[in-house]
């Protein structure tokens, strides 16, 4: 029975798919619910309205980054 190279292993493709799906899940959470995504890191909520808007916008960027990482892994 011929041996497969590690890069052609079906288990590696499954593991990469799982990791990519996790990143896409973080993308959805960061885009749709930025404050909830911020709470994953266990930071305190922002005090002022300007700080909340900044956190929301940064989490949207964080979600966009996760989208590109997830797509790159697929």
Predicted model as a PDB file, atoms N, CA, C, CB and O in Angstrom, pLDDT in the B-factor column:
MODEL        1                                                                  
ATOM      1  N   UNK A   1       0.848  -1.173   0.000  1.00 51.00           N  
ATOM      2  CA  UNK A   1       0.000   0.000   0.000  1.00 51.00           C  
ATOM      3  C   UNK A   1       0.894   1.237   0.000  1.00 51.00           C  
ATOM      4  CB  UNK A   1      -0.965  -0.002   1.222  1.00 51.00           C  
ATOM      5  O   UNK A   1       1.730   1.391   0.890  1.00 51.00           O  
ATOM      6  N   UNK A   2       0.729   2.116  -0.982  1.00 60.00           N  
ATOM      7  CA  UNK A   2       1.592   3.295  -1.028  1.00 60.00           C  
ATOM      8  C   UNK A   2       1.233   4.275   0.086  1.00 60.00           C  
ATOM      9  CB  UNK A   2       1.483   3.987  -2.395  1.00 60.00           C  
ATOM     10  O   UNK A   2       0.071   4.424   0.463  1.00 60.00           O  
ATOM     11  N   UNK A   3       2.249   4.922   0.588  1.00 63.00           N  
ATOM     12  CA  UNK A   3       2.012   5.898   1.650  1.00 63.00           C  
ATOM     13  C   UNK A   3       1.735   7.259   1.040  1.00 63.00           C  
ATOM     14  CB  UNK A   3       3.218   5.973   2.613  1.00 63.00           C  
ATOM     15  O   UNK A   3       2.343   7.629   0.035  1.00 63.00           O  
ATOM     16  N   UNK A   4       0.837   7.991   1.630  1.00 60.00           N  
ATOM     17  CA  UNK A   4       0.510   9.335   1.181  1.00 60.00           C  
ATOM     18  C   UNK A   4       1.441  10.330   1.857  1.00 60.00           C  
ATOM     19  CB  UNK A   4      -0.969   9.676   1.479  1.00 60.00           C  
ATOM     20  O   UNK A   4       1.832  10.158   3.011  1.00 60.00           O  
ATOM     21  N   UNK A   5       1.777  11.340   1.133  1.00 69.00           N  
ATOM     22  CA  UNK A   5       2.533  12.413   1.759  1.00 69.00           C  
ATOM     23  C   UNK A   5       1.621  13.120   2.748  1.00 69.00           C  
ATOM     24  CB  UNK A   5       3.096  13.408   0.697  1.00 69.00           C  
ATOM     25  O   UNK A   5       0.399  13.110   2.602  1.00 69.00           O  
ATOM     26  N   UNK A   6       2.225  13.729   3.747  1.00 63.00           N  
ATOM     27  CA  UNK A   6       1.457  14.380   4.804  1.00 63.00           C  
ATOM     28  C   UNK A   6       0.543  15.463   4.239  1.00 63.00           C  
ATOM     29  CB  UNK A   6       2.397  14.980   5.848  1.00 63.00           C  
ATOM     30  O   UNK A   6      -0.573  15.643   4.726  1.00 63.00           O  
ATOM     31  N   UNK A   7       0.995  16.177   3.231  1.00 70.00           N  
ATOM     32  CA  UNK A   7       0.193  17.271   2.684  1.00 70.00           C  
ATOM     33  C   UNK A   7      -1.037  16.783   1.922  1.00 70.00           C  
ATOM     34  CB  UNK A   7       1.044  18.119   1.772  1.00 70.00           C  
ATOM     35  O   UNK A   7      -1.940  17.570   1.638  1.00 70.00           O  
ATOM     36  N   UNK A   8      -1.079  15.505   1.594  1.00 78.00           N  
ATOM     37  CA  UNK A   8      -2.228  14.955   0.881  1.00 78.00           C  
ATOM     38  C   UNK A   8      -3.132  14.129   1.791  1.00 78.00           C  
ATOM     39  CB  UNK A   8      -1.756  14.105  -0.280  1.00 78.00           C  
ATOM     40  O   UNK A   8      -4.059  13.466   1.324  1.00 78.00           O  
ATOM     41  N   UNK A   9      -2.863  14.175   3.057  1.00 80.00           N  
ATOM     42  CA  UNK A   9      -3.639  13.392   4.017  1.00 80.00           C  
ATOM     43  C   UNK A   9      -5.067  13.931   4.123  1.00 80.00           C  
ATOM     44  CB  UNK A   9      -2.957  13.407   5.399  1.00 80.00           C  
ATOM     45  O   UNK A   9      -5.256  15.143   4.220  1.00 80.00           O  
ATOM     46  N   UNK A  10      -6.067  13.059   4.107  1.00 85.00           N  
ATOM     47  CA  UNK A  10      -7.448  13.539   4.270  1.00 85.00           C  
ATOM     48  C   UNK A  10      -7.689  14.114   5.660  1.00 85.00           C  
ATOM     49  CB  UNK A  10      -8.435  12.406   4.006  1.00 85.00           C  
ATOM     50  O   UNK A  10      -8.544  14.984   5.827  1.00 85.00           O  
ATOM     51  N   UNK A  11      -6.951  13.641   6.654  1.00 88.00           N  
ATOM     52  CA  UNK A  11      -7.116  14.160   8.015  1.00 88.00           C  
ATOM     53  C   UNK A  11      -6.653  15.612   8.110  1.00 88.00           C  
ATOM     54  CB  UNK A  11      -6.338  13.294   9.016  1.00 88.00           C  
ATOM     55  O   UNK A  11      -7.234  16.407   8.849  1.00 88.00           O  
ATOM     56  N   UNK A  12      -5.618  15.950   7.370  1.00 87.00           N  
ATOM     57  CA  UNK A  12      -5.134  17.325   7.353  1.00 87.00           C  
ATOM     58  C   UNK A  12      -6.167  18.245   6.718  1.00 87.00           C  
ATOM     59  CB  UNK A  12      -3.800  17.420   6.599  1.00 87.00           C  
ATOM     60  O   UNK A  12      -6.363  19.367   7.185  1.00 87.00           O  
ATOM     61  N   UNK A  13      -6.824  17.791   5.672  1.00 89.00           N  
ATOM     62  CA  UNK A  13      -7.875  18.601   5.040  1.00 89.00           C  
ATOM     63  C   UNK A  13      -9.055  18.801   5.999  1.00 89.00           C  
ATOM     64  CB  UNK A  13      -8.361  17.931   3.727  1.00 89.00           C  
ATOM     65  O   UNK A  13      -9.627  19.890   6.058  1.00 89.00           O  
ATOM     66  N   UNK A  14      -9.412  17.775   6.732  1.00 92.00           N  
ATOM     67  CA  UNK A  14     -10.517  17.893   7.696  1.00 92.00           C  
ATOM     68  C   UNK A  14     -10.144  18.855   8.806  1.00 92.00           C  
ATOM     69  CB  UNK A  14     -10.881  16.515   8.288  1.00 92.00           C  
ATOM     70  O   UNK A  14     -10.953  19.698   9.195  1.00 92.00           O  
ATOM     71  N   UNK A  15      -8.916  18.739   9.326  1.00 93.00           N  
ATOM     72  CA  UNK A  15      -8.473  19.636  10.399  1.00 93.00           C  
ATOM     73  C   UNK A  15      -8.434  21.082   9.914  1.00 93.00           C  
ATOM     74  CB  UNK A  15      -7.087  19.215  10.918  1.00 93.00           C  
ATOM     75  O   UNK A  15      -8.831  21.989  10.646  1.00 93.00           O  
ATOM     76  N   UNK A  16      -7.962  21.306   8.696  1.00 92.00           N  
ATOM     77  CA  UNK A  16      -7.934  22.666   8.145  1.00 92.00           C  
ATOM     78  C   UNK A  16      -9.350  23.204   7.964  1.00 92.00           C  
ATOM     79  CB  UNK A  16      -7.181  22.691   6.798  1.00 92.00           C  
ATOM     80  O   UNK A  16      -9.600  24.387   8.195  1.00 92.00           O  
ATOM     81  N   UNK A  17     -10.267  22.350   7.557  1.00 94.00           N  
ATOM     82  CA  UNK A  17     -11.661  22.775   7.415  1.00 94.00           C  
ATOM     83  C   UNK A  17     -12.280  23.164   8.738  1.00 94.00           C  
ATOM     84  CB  UNK A  17     -12.478  21.681   6.781  1.00 94.00           C  
ATOM     85  O   UNK A  17     -13.051  24.122   8.809  1.00 94.00           O  
ATOM     86  N   UNK A  18     -11.951  22.431   9.787  1.00 96.00           N  
ATOM     87  CA  UNK A  18     -12.474  22.755  11.123  1.00 96.00           C  
ATOM     88  C   UNK A  18     -11.927  24.097  11.592  1.00 96.00           C  
ATOM     89  CB  UNK A  18     -12.110  21.646  12.141  1.00 96.00           C  
ATOM     90  O   UNK A  18     -12.677  24.933  12.097  1.00 96.00           O  
ATOM     91  N   UNK A  19     -10.626  24.307  11.427  1.00 95.00           N  
ATOM     92  CA  UNK A  19     -10.018  25.572  11.858  1.00 95.00           C  
ATOM     93  C   UNK A  19     -10.590  26.741  11.048  1.00 95.00           C  
ATOM     94  CB  UNK A  19      -8.472  25.515  11.704  1.00 95.00           C  
ATOM     95  O   UNK A  19     -10.885  27.799  11.605  1.00 95.00           O  
ATOM     96  N   UNK A  20     -10.745  26.551   9.748  1.00 95.00           N  
ATOM     97  CA  UNK A  20     -11.303  27.610   8.904  1.00 95.00           C  
ATOM     98  C   UNK A  20     -12.743  27.926   9.302  1.00 95.00           C  
ATOM     99  CB  UNK A  20     -11.243  27.204   7.423  1.00 95.00           C  
ATOM    100  O   UNK A  20     -13.148  29.088   9.299  1.00 95.00           O  
ATOM    101  N   UNK A  21     -13.506  26.909   9.640  1.00 96.00           N  
ATOM    102  CA  UNK A  21     -14.894  27.119  10.056  1.00 96.00           C  
ATOM    103  C   UNK A  21     -14.963  27.895  11.368  1.00 96.00           C  
ATOM    104  CB  UNK A  21     -15.618  25.775  10.202  1.00 96.00           C  
ATOM    105  O   UNK A  21     -15.858  28.720  11.551  1.00 96.00           O  
ATOM    106  N   UNK A  22     -14.034  27.640  12.277  1.00 95.00           N  
ATOM    107  CA  UNK A  22     -13.989  28.399  13.534  1.00 95.00           C  
ATOM    108  C   UNK A  22     -13.724  29.873  13.237  1.00 95.00           C  
ATOM    109  CB  UNK A  22     -12.894  27.832  14.487  1.00 95.00           C  
ATOM    110  O   UNK A  22     -14.380  30.746  13.805  1.00 95.00           O  
ATOM    111  N   UNK A  23     -12.770  30.155  12.351  1.00 94.00           N  
ATOM    112  CA  UNK A  23     -12.500  31.548  11.991  1.00 94.00           C  
ATOM    113  C   UNK A  23     -13.713  32.196  11.341  1.00 94.00           C  
ATOM    114  CB  UNK A  23     -11.299  31.632  11.051  1.00 94.00           C  
ATOM    115  O   UNK A  23     -13.998  33.365  11.602  1.00 94.00           O  
ATOM    116  N   UNK A  24     -14.429  31.466  10.506  1.00 94.00           N  
ATOM    117  CA  UNK A  24     -15.627  32.033   9.882  1.00 94.00           C  
ATOM    118  C   UNK A  24     -16.723  32.272  10.920  1.00 94.00           C  
ATOM    119  CB  UNK A  24     -16.146  31.104   8.772  1.00 94.00           C  
ATOM    120  O   UNK A  24     -17.511  33.209  10.787  1.00 94.00           O  
ATOM    121  N   UNK A  25     -16.774  31.437  11.943  1.00 93.00           N  
ATOM    122  CA  UNK A  25     -17.711  31.671  13.037  1.00 93.00           C  
ATOM    123  C   UNK A  25     -17.384  32.948  13.795  1.00 93.00           C  
ATOM    124  CB  UNK A  25     -17.710  30.490  13.989  1.00 93.00           C  
ATOM    125  O   UNK A  25     -18.285  33.703  14.160  1.00 93.00           O  
ATOM    126  N   UNK A  26     -16.092  33.193  14.035  1.00 91.00           N  
ATOM    127  CA  UNK A  26     -15.687  34.444  14.677  1.00 91.00           C  
ATOM    128  C   UNK A  26     -16.000  35.652  13.783  1.00 91.00           C  
ATOM    129  CB  UNK A  26     -14.183  34.407  15.012  1.00 91.00           C  
ATOM    130  O   UNK A  26     -16.335  36.731  14.273  1.00 91.00           O  
ATOM    131  N   UNK A  27     -15.886  35.451  12.468  1.00 93.00           N  
ATOM    132  CA  UNK A  27     -16.244  36.519  11.530  1.00 93.00           C  
ATOM    133  C   UNK A  27     -17.709  36.893  11.673  1.00 93.00           C  
ATOM    134  CB  UNK A  27     -15.949  36.093  10.086  1.00 93.00           C  
ATOM    135  O   UNK A  27     -18.044  38.071  11.795  1.00 93.00           O  
ATOM    136  N   UNK A  28     -18.575  35.903  11.660  1.00 93.00           N  
ATOM    137  CA  UNK A  28     -20.010  36.169  11.766  1.00 93.00           C  
ATOM    138  C   UNK A  28     -20.321  36.859  13.090  1.00 93.00           C  
ATOM    139  CB  UNK A  28     -20.819  34.858  11.639  1.00 93.00           C  
ATOM    140  O   UNK A  28     -21.100  37.811  13.130  1.00 93.00           O  
ATOM    141  N   UNK A  29     -19.717  36.383  14.161  1.00 91.00           N  
ATOM    142  CA  UNK A  29     -19.952  36.984  15.470  1.00 91.00           C  
ATOM    143  C   UNK A  29     -19.432  38.419  15.512  1.00 91.00           C  
ATOM    144  CB  UNK A  29     -19.288  36.148  16.568  1.00 91.00           C  
ATOM    145  O   UNK A  29     -20.100  39.295  16.060  1.00 91.00           O  
ATOM    146  N   UNK A  30     -18.255  38.675  14.947  1.00 89.00           N  
ATOM    147  CA  UNK A  30     -17.683  40.015  14.970  1.00 89.00           C  
ATOM    148  C   UNK A  30     -18.461  41.004  14.133  1.00 89.00           C  
ATOM    149  CB  UNK A  30     -16.269  39.973  14.498  1.00 89.00           C  
ATOM    150  O   UNK A  30     -18.532  42.184  14.479  1.00 89.00           O  
ATOM    151  N   UNK A  31     -19.047  40.549  13.037  1.00 91.00           N  
ATOM    152  CA  UNK A  31     -19.803  41.450  12.165  1.00 91.00           C  
ATOM    153  C   UNK A  31     -21.215  41.698  12.702  1.00 91.00           C  
ATOM    154  CB  UNK A  31     -19.876  40.874  10.747  1.00 91.00           C  
ATOM    155  O   UNK A  31     -21.678  42.839  12.743  1.00 91.00           O  
ATOM    156  N   UNK A  32     -21.890  40.633  13.110  1.00 92.00           N  
ATOM    157  CA  UNK A  32     -23.287  40.771  13.524  1.00 92.00           C  
ATOM    158  C   UNK A  32     -23.454  41.234  14.967  1.00 92.00           C  
ATOM    159  CB  UNK A  32     -23.996  39.463  13.343  1.00 92.00           C  
ATOM    160  O   UNK A  32     -24.383  41.980  15.277  1.00 92.00           O  
ATOM    161  N   UNK A  33     -22.563  40.799  15.846  1.00 90.00           N  
ATOM    162  CA  UNK A  33     -22.677  41.152  17.266  1.00 90.00           C  
ATOM    163  C   UNK A  33     -21.319  41.580  17.809  1.00 90.00           C  
ATOM    164  CB  UNK A  33     -23.233  39.962  18.086  1.00 90.00           C  
ATOM    165  O   UNK A  33     -20.689  40.819  18.543  1.00 90.00           O  
ATOM    166  N   UNK A  34     -20.854  42.775  17.466  1.00 87.00           N  
ATOM    167  CA  UNK A  34     -19.505  43.177  17.853  1.00 87.00           C  
ATOM    168  C   UNK A  34     -19.292  43.270  19.370  1.00 87.00           C  
ATOM    169  CB  UNK A  34     -19.188  44.501  17.231  1.00 87.00           C  
ATOM    170  O   UNK A  34     -18.208  42.953  19.859  1.00 87.00           O  
ATOM    171  N   UNK A  35     -20.292  43.689  20.098  1.00 85.00           N  
ATOM    172  CA  UNK A  35     -20.111  43.790  21.563  1.00 85.00           C  
ATOM    173  C   UNK A  35     -19.992  42.410  22.195  1.00 85.00           C  
ATOM    174  CB  UNK A  35     -21.287  44.557  22.206  1.00 85.00           C  
ATOM    175  O   UNK A  35     -19.229  42.220  23.142  1.00 85.00           O  
ATOM    176  N   UNK A  36     -20.742  41.453  21.675  1.00 85.00           N  
ATOM    177  CA  UNK A  36     -20.629  40.085  22.167  1.00 85.00           C  
ATOM    178  C   UNK A  36     -19.253  39.518  21.826  1.00 85.00           C  
ATOM    179  CB  UNK A  36     -21.743  39.197  21.571  1.00 85.00           C  
ATOM    180  O   UNK A  36     -18.649  38.821  22.641  1.00 85.00           O  
ATOM    181  N   UNK A  37     -18.759  39.814  20.631  1.00 83.00           N  
ATOM    182  CA  UNK A  37     -17.428  39.348  20.246  1.00 83.00           C  
ATOM    183  C   UNK A  37     -16.364  39.972  21.135  1.00 83.00           C  
ATOM    184  CB  UNK A  37     -17.147  39.675  18.774  1.00 83.00           C  
ATOM    185  O   UNK A  37     -15.361  39.325  21.435  1.00 83.00           O  
ATOM    186  N   UNK A  38     -16.560  41.201  21.557  1.00 83.00           N  
ATOM    187  CA  UNK A  38     -15.619  41.871  22.454  1.00 83.00           C  
ATOM    188  C   UNK A  38     -15.608  41.201  23.825  1.00 83.00           C  
ATOM    189  CB  UNK A  38     -15.975  43.359  22.593  1.00 83.00           C  
ATOM    190  O   UNK A  38     -14.563  41.127  24.472  1.00 83.00           O  
ATOM    191  N   UNK A  39     -16.754  40.720  24.266  1.00 84.00           N  
ATOM    192  CA  UNK A  39     -16.846  40.077  25.577  1.00 84.00           C  
ATOM    193  C   UNK A  39     -16.152  38.723  25.618  1.00 84.00           C  
ATOM    194  CB  UNK A  39     -18.294  39.912  25.966  1.00 84.00           C  
ATOM    195  O   UNK A  39     -15.860  38.216  26.701  1.00 84.00           O  
ATOM    196  N   UNK A  40     -15.882  38.129  24.460  1.00 82.00           N  
ATOM    197  CA  UNK A  40     -15.146  36.861  24.432  1.00 82.00           C  
ATOM    198  C   UNK A  40     -13.782  37.039  25.079  1.00 82.00           C  
ATOM    199  CB  UNK A  40     -14.990  36.344  22.982  1.00 82.00           C  
ATOM    200  O   UNK A  40     -13.272  36.125  25.727  1.00 82.00           O  
ATOM    201  N   UNK A  41     -13.186  38.227  24.901  1.00 80.00           N  
ATOM    202  CA  UNK A  41     -11.863  38.495  25.455  1.00 80.00           C  
ATOM    203  C   UNK A  41     -11.909  38.875  26.919  1.00 80.00           C  
ATOM    204  CB  UNK A  41     -11.192  39.585  24.677  1.00 80.00           C  
ATOM    205  O   UNK A  41     -10.864  39.112  27.526  1.00 80.00           O  
ATOM    206  N   UNK A  42     -13.107  38.939  27.508  1.00 84.00           N  
ATOM    207  CA  UNK A  42     -13.343  39.235  28.917  1.00 84.00           C  
ATOM    208  C   UNK A  42     -12.849  40.621  29.316  1.00 84.00           C  
ATOM    209  CB  UNK A  42     -12.675  38.192  29.778  1.00 84.00           C  
ATOM    210  O   UNK A  42     -12.363  40.824  30.429  1.00 84.00           O  
ATOM    211  N   UNK A  43     -12.979  41.581  28.382  1.00 80.00           N  
ATOM    212  CA  UNK A  43     -12.695  42.970  28.706  1.00 80.00           C  
ATOM    213  C   UNK A  43     -13.945  43.606  29.283  1.00 80.00           C  
ATOM    214  CB  UNK A  43     -12.204  43.746  27.460  1.00 80.00           C  
ATOM    215  O   UNK A  43     -15.057  43.125  29.068  1.00 80.00           O  
ATOM    216  N   UNK A  44     -13.753  44.685  30.013  1.00 81.00           N  
ATOM    217  CA  UNK A  44     -14.900  45.417  30.539  1.00 81.00           C  
ATOM    218  C   UNK A  44     -15.558  46.202  29.406  1.00 81.00           C  
ATOM    219  CB  UNK A  44     -14.472  46.368  31.694  1.00 81.00           C  
ATOM    220  O   UNK A  44     -14.904  46.577  28.432  1.00 81.00           O  
ATOM    221  N   UNK A  45     -16.845  46.442  29.545  1.00 79.00           N  
ATOM    222  CA  UNK A  45     -17.569  47.208  28.529  1.00 79.00           C  
ATOM    223  C   UNK A  45     -17.066  48.647  28.514  1.00 79.00           C  
ATOM    224  CB  UNK A  45     -19.097  47.170  28.791  1.00 79.00           C  
ATOM    225  O   UNK A  45     -16.631  49.183  29.533  1.00 79.00           O  
ATOM    226  N   UNK A  46     -17.134  49.247  27.357  1.00 80.00           N  
ATOM    227  CA  UNK A  46     -16.721  50.639  27.218  1.00 80.00           C  
ATOM    228  C   UNK A  46     -17.693  51.543  27.967  1.00 80.00           C  
ATOM    229  CB  UNK A  46     -16.642  51.043  25.728  1.00 80.00           C  
ATOM    230  O   UNK A  46     -18.890  51.266  28.041  1.00 80.00           O  
ATOM    231  N   UNK A  47     -17.159  52.625  28.518  1.00 85.00           N  
ATOM    232  CA  UNK A  47     -17.984  53.496  29.354  1.00 85.00           C  
ATOM    233  C   UNK A  47     -18.767  54.514  28.534  1.00 85.00           C  
ATOM    234  CB  UNK A  47     -17.117  54.216  30.364  1.00 85.00           C  
ATOM    235  O   UNK A  47     -19.983  54.618  28.689  1.00 85.00           O  
ATOM    236  N   UNK A  48     -18.110  55.251  27.684  1.00 90.00           N  
ATOM    237  CA  UNK A  48     -18.795  56.322  26.953  1.00 90.00           C  
ATOM    238  C   UNK A  48     -19.330  55.818  25.612  1.00 90.00           C  
ATOM    239  CB  UNK A  48     -17.843  57.511  26.727  1.00 90.00           C  
ATOM    240  O   UNK A  48     -18.955  54.748  25.132  1.00 90.00           O  
ATOM    241  N   UNK A  49     -20.203  56.610  25.036  1.00 91.00           N  
ATOM    242  CA  UNK A  49     -20.784  56.239  23.744  1.00 91.00           C  
ATOM    243  C   UNK A  49     -19.729  56.230  22.648  1.00 91.00           C  
ATOM    244  CB  UNK A  49     -21.915  57.197  23.372  1.00 91.00           C  
ATOM    245  O   UNK A  49     -19.779  55.393  21.747  1.00 91.00           O  
ATOM    246  N   UNK A  50     -18.782  57.146  22.715  1.00 93.00           N  
ATOM    247  CA  UNK A  50     -17.707  57.194  21.724  1.00 93.00           C  
ATOM    248  C   UNK A  50     -16.822  55.952  21.816  1.00 93.00           C  
ATOM    249  CB  UNK A  50     -16.860  58.463  21.914  1.00 93.00           C  
ATOM    250  O   UNK A  50     -16.405  55.399  20.798  1.00 93.00           O  
ATOM    251  N   UNK A  51     -16.544  55.524  23.038  1.00 90.00           N  
ATOM    252  CA  UNK A  51     -15.749  54.305  23.227  1.00 90.00           C  
ATOM    253  C   UNK A  51     -16.484  53.073  22.705  1.00 90.00           C  
ATOM    254  CB  UNK A  51     -15.406  54.118  24.710  1.00 90.00           C  
ATOM    255  O   UNK A  51     -15.871  52.187  22.108  1.00 90.00           O  
ATOM    256  N   UNK A  52     -17.789  53.018  22.928  1.00 89.00           N  
ATOM    257  CA  UNK A  52     -18.575  51.889  22.428  1.00 89.00           C  
ATOM    258  C   UNK A  52     -18.567  51.842  20.906  1.00 89.00           C  
ATOM    259  CB  UNK A  52     -20.013  51.973  22.940  1.00 89.00           C  
ATOM    260  O   UNK A  52     -18.474  50.767  20.314  1.00 89.00           O  
ATOM    261  N   UNK A  53     -18.665  53.008  20.275  1.00 92.00           N  
ATOM    262  CA  UNK A  53     -18.634  53.064  18.815  1.00 92.00           C  
ATOM    263  C   UNK A  53     -17.270  52.617  18.295  1.00 92.00           C  
ATOM    264  CB  UNK A  53     -18.956  54.488  18.318  1.00 92.00           C  
ATOM    265  O   UNK A  53     -17.187  51.903  17.296  1.00 92.00           O  
ATOM    266  N   UNK A  54     -16.203  53.037  18.972  1.00 91.00           N  
ATOM    267  CA  UNK A  54     -14.856  52.628  18.589  1.00 91.00           C  
ATOM    268  C   UNK A  54     -14.682  51.122  18.718  1.00 91.00           C  
ATOM    269  CB  UNK A  54     -13.818  53.350  19.442  1.00 91.00           C  
ATOM    270  O   UNK A  54     -14.119  50.484  17.829  1.00 91.00           O  
ATOM    271  N   UNK A  55     -15.157  50.555  19.810  1.00 88.00           N  
ATOM    272  CA  UNK A  55     -15.063  49.103  20.027  1.00 88.00           C  
ATOM    273  C   UNK A  55     -15.864  48.358  18.966  1.00 88.00           C  
ATOM    274  CB  UNK A  55     -15.568  48.725  21.441  1.00 88.00           C  
ATOM    275  O   UNK A  55     -15.397  47.351  18.434  1.00 88.00           O  
ATOM    276  N   UNK A  56     -17.051  48.836  18.657  1.00 89.00           N  
ATOM    277  CA  UNK A  56     -17.872  48.189  17.627  1.00 89.00           C  
ATOM    278  C   UNK A  56     -17.162  48.192  16.274  1.00 89.00           C  
ATOM    279  CB  UNK A  56     -19.235  48.893  17.507  1.00 89.00           C  
ATOM    280  O   UNK A  56     -17.153  47.182  15.570  1.00 89.00           O  
ATOM    281  N   UNK A  57     -16.570  49.325  15.917  1.00 91.00           N  
ATOM    282  CA  UNK A  57     -15.875  49.418  14.633  1.00 91.00           C  
ATOM    283  C   UNK A  57     -14.623  48.539  14.606  1.00 91.00           C  
ATOM    284  CB  UNK A  57     -15.498  50.872  14.342  1.00 91.00           C  
ATOM    285  O   UNK A  57     -14.327  47.911  13.590  1.00 91.00           O  
ATOM    286  N   UNK A  58     -13.899  48.495  15.705  1.00 90.00           N  
ATOM    287  CA  UNK A  58     -12.712  47.637  15.762  1.00 90.00           C  
ATOM    288  C   UNK A  58     -13.083  46.158  15.683  1.00 90.00           C  
ATOM    289  CB  UNK A  58     -11.924  47.906  17.046  1.00 90.00           C  
ATOM    290  O   UNK A  58     -12.355  45.369  15.080  1.00 90.00           O  
ATOM    291  N   UNK A  59     -14.192  45.784  16.278  1.00 89.00           N  
ATOM    292  CA  UNK A  59     -14.603  44.384  16.221  1.00 89.00           C  
ATOM    293  C   UNK A  59     -15.081  44.007  14.822  1.00 89.00           C  
ATOM    294  CB  UNK A  59     -15.706  44.111  17.245  1.00 89.00           C  
ATOM    295  O   UNK A  59     -14.941  42.854  14.414  1.00 89.00           O  
ATOM    296  N   UNK A  60     -15.639  44.957  14.087  1.00 90.00           N  
ATOM    297  CA  UNK A  60     -15.998  44.687  12.695  1.00 90.00           C  
ATOM    298  C   UNK A  60     -14.723  44.430  11.882  1.00 90.00           C  
ATOM    299  CB  UNK A  60     -16.812  45.876  12.090  1.00 90.00           C  
ATOM    300  O   UNK A  60     -14.689  43.529  11.043  1.00 90.00           O  
ATOM    301  N   UNK A  61     -13.690  45.214  12.130  1.00 93.00           N  
ATOM    302  CA  UNK A  61     -12.399  44.977  11.459  1.00 93.00           C  
ATOM    303  C   UNK A  61     -11.818  43.626  11.867  1.00 93.00           C  
ATOM    304  CB  UNK A  61     -11.394  46.106  11.793  1.00 93.00           C  
ATOM    305  O   UNK A  61     -11.263  42.905  11.038  1.00 93.00           O  
ATOM    306  N   UNK A  62     -11.948  43.295  13.135  1.00 91.00           N  
ATOM    307  CA  UNK A  62     -11.483  41.999  13.624  1.00 91.00           C  
ATOM    308  C   UNK A  62     -12.240  40.867  12.918  1.00 91.00           C  
ATOM    309  CB  UNK A  62     -11.664  41.900  15.162  1.00 91.00           C  
ATOM    310  O   UNK A  62     -11.650  39.851  12.552  1.00 91.00           O  
ATOM    311  N   UNK A  63     -13.537  41.051  12.735  1.00 91.00           N  
ATOM    312  CA  UNK A  63     -14.332  40.049  12.028  1.00 91.00           C  
ATOM    313  C   UNK A  63     -13.925  39.928  10.572  1.00 91.00           C  
ATOM    314  CB  UNK A  63     -15.803  40.387  12.120  1.00 91.00           C  
ATOM    315  O   UNK A  63     -13.882  38.821  10.034  1.00 91.00           O  
ATOM    316  N   UNK A  64     -13.625  41.053   9.919  1.00 92.00           N  
ATOM    317  CA  UNK A  64     -13.173  41.016   8.526  1.00 92.00           C  
ATOM    318  C   UNK A  64     -11.834  40.289   8.424  1.00 92.00           C  
ATOM    319  CB  UNK A  64     -13.052  42.449   7.952  1.00 92.00           C  
ATOM    320  O   UNK A  64     -11.607  39.546   7.470  1.00 92.00           O  
ATOM    321  N   UNK A  65     -10.961  40.493   9.382  1.00 94.00           N  
ATOM    322  CA  UNK A  65      -9.683  39.780   9.393  1.00 94.00           C  
ATOM    323  C   UNK A  65      -9.913  38.285   9.507  1.00 94.00           C  
ATOM    324  CB  UNK A  65      -8.795  40.270  10.546  1.00 94.00           C  
ATOM    325  O   UNK A  65      -9.254  37.500   8.826  1.00 94.00           O  
ATOM    326  N   UNK A  66     -10.839  37.888  10.360  1.00 93.00           N  
ATOM    327  CA  UNK A  66     -11.143  36.461  10.520  1.00 93.00           C  
ATOM    328  C   UNK A  66     -11.722  35.869   9.244  1.00 93.00           C  
ATOM    329  CB  UNK A  66     -12.118  36.252  11.677  1.00 93.00           C  
ATOM    330  O   UNK A  66     -11.474  34.703   8.937  1.00 93.00           O  
ATOM    331  N   UNK A  67     -12.489  36.657   8.496  1.00 93.00           N  
ATOM    332  CA  UNK A  67     -13.009  36.187   7.218  1.00 93.00           C  
ATOM    333  C   UNK A  67     -11.865  35.840   6.279  1.00 93.00           C  
ATOM    334  CB  UNK A  67     -13.923  37.244   6.581  1.00 93.00           C  
ATOM    335  O   UNK A  67     -11.856  34.762   5.685  1.00 93.00           O  
ATOM    336  N   UNK A  68     -10.915  36.726   6.140  1.00 95.00           N  
ATOM    337  CA  UNK A  68      -9.806  36.483   5.225  1.00 95.00           C  
ATOM    338  C   UNK A  68      -8.923  35.317   5.679  1.00 95.00           C  
ATOM    339  CB  UNK A  68      -8.967  37.738   5.088  1.00 95.00           C  
ATOM    340  O   UNK A  68      -8.432  34.547   4.855  1.00 95.00           O  
ATOM    341  N   UNK A  69      -8.727  35.194   6.992  1.00 95.00           N  
ATOM    342  CA  UNK A  69      -7.950  34.051   7.495  1.00 95.00           C  
ATOM    343  C   UNK A  69      -8.675  32.749   7.198  1.00 95.00           C  
ATOM    344  CB  UNK A  69      -7.697  34.184   9.014  1.00 95.00           C  
ATOM    345  O   UNK A  69      -8.063  31.787   6.733  1.00 95.00           O  
ATOM    346  N   UNK A  70      -9.980  32.714   7.464  1.00 93.00           N  
ATOM    347  CA  UNK A  70     -10.757  31.504   7.220  1.00 93.00           C  
ATOM    348  C   UNK A  70     -10.766  31.114   5.760  1.00 93.00           C  
ATOM    349  CB  UNK A  70     -12.167  31.686   7.701  1.00 93.00           C  
ATOM    350  O   UNK A  70     -10.625  29.936   5.432  1.00 93.00           O  
ATOM    351  N   UNK A  71     -10.932  32.086   4.875  1.00 94.00           N  
ATOM    352  CA  UNK A  71     -10.927  31.792   3.448  1.00 94.00           C  
ATOM    353  C   UNK A  71      -9.551  31.344   2.975  1.00 94.00           C  
ATOM    354  CB  UNK A  71     -11.375  33.010   2.660  1.00 94.00           C  
ATOM    355  O   UNK A  71      -9.450  30.494   2.090  1.00 94.00           O  
ATOM    356  N   UNK A  72      -8.501  31.900   3.547  1.00 94.00           N  
ATOM    357  CA  UNK A  72      -7.150  31.504   3.160  1.00 94.00           C  
ATOM    358  C   UNK A  72      -6.857  30.062   3.573  1.00 94.00           C  
ATOM    359  CB  UNK A  72      -6.121  32.450   3.783  1.00 94.00           C  
ATOM    360  O   UNK A  72      -6.136  29.348   2.876  1.00 94.00           O  
ATOM    361  N   UNK A  73      -7.406  29.640   4.688  1.00 91.00           N  
ATOM    362  CA  UNK A  73      -7.175  28.268   5.148  1.00 91.00           C  
ATOM    363  C   UNK A  73      -7.938  27.266   4.283  1.00 91.00           C  
ATOM    364  CB  UNK A  73      -7.591  28.118   6.621  1.00 91.00           C  
ATOM    365  O   UNK A  73      -7.444  26.171   4.016  1.00 91.00           O  
ATOM    366  N   UNK A  74      -9.153  27.644   3.843  1.00 87.00           N  
ATOM    367  CA  UNK A  74      -9.898  26.748   2.962  1.00 87.00           C  
ATOM    368  C   UNK A  74      -9.121  26.561   1.687  1.00 87.00           C  
ATOM    369  CB  UNK A  74     -11.312  27.292   2.664  1.00 87.00           C  
ATOM    370  O   UNK A  74      -9.565  25.840   0.794  1.00 87.00           O  
TER     371      UNK A  74                                                      
ENDMDL                                                                          
END                                                                             
